[in-house]
Amino acid sequence: MRILYVDLNPESIPGGTDRVLRNRGHMLLYVNTCRDALEMIRNQDLDAVVISHDSLEVFDLIAKAQAVRGELPVFVTDDWSISELPLALEWCGGLQEAGNHVHV
């Protein structure tokens, strides 16, 4: 899957979540601002968005992402353990391949 990985914390060090996703064969595209994320959502062929920092900006980004591409699954990693997120992404990918859409 092509996943947009949005890290809104400028001081963060890449952690376990992105490593687990890469190890499972997912291609990650990294951005660290909401504006860059929306630009990527508009212009890239993405399968999902993962946001790694929970803040008030996240709610605005999710709303705008869904307005641009309502079929695109969006996950906030603070809401998922490292083991659950890859399973959820794979589940969404399977639904998309079958022609169904998931709204988060």
Residue pairs with C-beta under 8 A, 6 or more apart in sequence:
1 26
1 27
1 47
1 48
1 89
1 90
1 93
2 26
2 27
2 29
2 44
2 45
2 46
2 47
3 21
3 26
3 27
3 28
3 29
3 46
3 47
3 48
3 49
3 50
3 89
4 28
4 29
4 31
4 37
4 40
4 41
4 44
4 46
4 48
4 49
4 50
5 18
5 21
5 28
5 29
5 30
5 31
5 50
5 52
6 31
6 32
6 34
6 37
6 49
6 50
6 51
6 52
6 53
6 61
7 14
7 30
7 31
7 32
7 51
7 52
7 53
8 32
8 33
8 34
8 51
8 52
8 53
8 55
8 57
8 58
9 52
9 53
10 32
12 52
12 53
15 52
16 82
17 50
17 52
17 77
17 82
17 85
18 28
18 30
18 52
20 82
20 83
20 85
20 86
21 28
21 50
21 85
21 86
21 89
22 28
24 86
24 90
26 86
26 89
29 40
29 44
29 46
31 37
31 40
34 57
34 60
34 61
34 64
37 49
37 51
37 61
37 65
38 61
38 64
38 65
38 68
40 46
41 49
41 65
41 68
41 69
41 72
42 68
42 69
46 69
46 72
47 72
47 73
47 89
47 92
47 93
47 96
48 72
48 73
48 74
48 75
48 89
48 92
48 93
49 65
49 72
49 73
49 74
49 75
50 75
50 76
50 77
50 85
50 89
51 58
51 61
51 62
51 74
51 75
51 76
51 77
52 76
52 77
52 78
53 78
54 76
54 78
54 79
58 76
62 74
62 76
65 72
65 74
66 72
66 74
66 103
70 101
70 103
71 96
71 101
71 102
71 103
73 88
73 89
73 92
73 102
73 104
74 104
75 85
75 88
75 89
75 104
77 85
80 88
92 102
95 101
95 102
96 102
